[in-house]
Amino acid sequence: MKYVVIGASAAGISAIRELRKLDKESEIVLISKDKEIYSRCILHHYLSGKRTLEQLNFAEHDFASLYKVNWIKGLACTGVKPREKTVTLEDGTAVTYDKLLIATGSQTFIPPIKNLPGAKNVAGFRNVEDIEKLKAAAGTRKNFVVIGSGLVGMDCTSGLLELGVRVTLVEMAGWMLARQLDPQAAETYQNAFAAKGVQQYYGVGVTEAVLNEGGDITDLILADGTKVPCDFVVITAGVRANVAFLEGSGITVSRLGLVFDETGRTSDENIYGAGDVSGLSPIWPAAVKEGIIAASNMAGVRRKMTDFFASKSTMNFLGIPSMSLGNVNPEDDSYSVEIKETKDSYKKIVHKNGKITGAILQGDLAYGGILQQLIANRIDVTKVKKPIFDVDYSDFFNIRENFEYYYDEQ
């Protein structure tokens, strides 16, 4: 058996570990455009100088030799031929496979804003090359505009603040971290960033970039007519799955990205997918789990992705920790919402028909363990007789005669 894995990020590296665990002898080939293994989740620490590139590495120092991997570095994949079971690289090399995992991730999408594509002082926030560009710019430029206030945008903003530059945020949604937080939880962060001097614009997009004769952006024009001066623009608002190389392969791709089921299998029985190549923006833990699940099935061990809440996020910006699960902004009044606030914390649970569908913890995350128990044990929260935020671990540790633990809803 010959396994080929494309992509050296969370999903791909986790998959290789699992493949070698299940199959001690088969050949494993890793193909990646990256020459190093590094976590994209902490690129802001590399930007701020808190970590070196080596310290971004989340794998073992001798990863390739330890897992007996033939690592083809610095080459992108340009095509896949399922009938021939070959992968084509940008230098023309063809690599054969028996089982293939596509974990190519995503890339920055430069929106079609007037004059923005092609401008010199623009970068994304997806790889080491982007960070090197930002580091160099921070030495001579002081006004940075970050387009997008999702998790990546806030990581970028945090890193830039460490460099002592002025930062402006522009976001189409009505508040910061709109996928993860509700307006109230977002306001806590918005106020904290404002105190650090970050100018913020919400509910408005960018319509035009004003260029000077050298091709640099000097101002951004917002949809409401506001002119925002800038020396450098960072795009974090949009990403696109890296699936262009699959064109003509016959492998099913949606408008978002690669399509694969809960076992990781794509439309081809010998090809699997994992991570944000799906275009669904899974966070790090979900990408890791998808890589493991796909690898298990590639090696013949049947497993399915059954985790509750792929959209789980933990964050800590400016010393304020938060955790978000599922959909925290219910669509209609058919959902019930429980909220508990103190001076230093905010807790919110959204549920429907007894099932928790979303939650926010901010400030104090101690309740996270209880929340996990409620979810993992599929507790019908409508039958819990005490206030939901008063549930503690002792409620789960009732013991039957056979020493089996159970939760007493009475």
Buried (B, 14 or more C-beta within 10 A) or exposed (E): BBBBBBBBBBBBBBBBBBBBBBBEEBBBBBBBBBEBBBBBBBBBBBBBEEBEEEEBBBBEEEBBEEBEBEBBEBBBBBBBBBEEBBBBBEEEEEBEBEBBBBBBBBBBEBBEBEBBEEBEBBBBBBBBEBBBBBBEBBEEBBBBBBBBBBBBBBBBBBBBBBBEBBBBBBBBBEBBBBBBBBEBBBBBBBEBBEEEEBBBBBEBBBEBBBBEEEEBBBBBBBBEEEEBEBBBBBBBBBBBBBBBBBEEBEBEBEEBBBBBEEBBBBBBEEBBBBBBBBBBBBBBBBBBBBBBBBBBBBBEEEBEBEEEBBBBBBBEBBEBBBBBBBBBBBEEEEBBBBEBEEEEBBBBBBBBEEBBBBBBBBBEBEBBEBBBBBBEEEBBBEEBEEEBBEBEEEBBEEEEEEEEEEBEEE
